[in-house]
């Protein structure tokens, strides 16, 4: 089984700026800069034939390239017991349209529909046990990284690396096309 998701690669400059918010935060497992990405659609475990069908569905997606801007930090879980620390993105109609278009293309091929609304974020760290994070949020509340241009989407493979770490590898890149 292949564990897949569709996402956006981040430019090296953005990954390095995001890595700069890493700090000695108890119980946090920080993602390495090369693993930082923006997930659009989580596919999960599929066989190779299904993976090929999904890759075919990602060819010629009718979406123009667009700009994204990393802005602010946040968390999933509760303030006293967070589970994930993340960097946010400035609102983007184009990003939400792209995510919805991809979802509509992949649902007939086996993508499970999310029961929650799409919340674009870049996971910075996973927190093994809840530790209060008010100070971290205050220090990085004004995080703002210059906008970057998105011209491709990627089909990523997620696998276990050394010592149980998760590794993300681009299986295939797909250039965004102009509609029409």
Protein Blocks (a to p, Z undefined) as FASTA:
>chain_A
ZZddddddddfklmmmmmmmgccdehiacddfklgccdfbdgbjadfklmmmmmmmmgop
acdddddddedjddedjfklcfbdcddddddfklmmmmmmmmmmmmmnopacdfbdcddd
ddfbdcfbacdfklmmmmmmmgccdddddfbdcdddddddeehiacdddfbdcddddeZZ
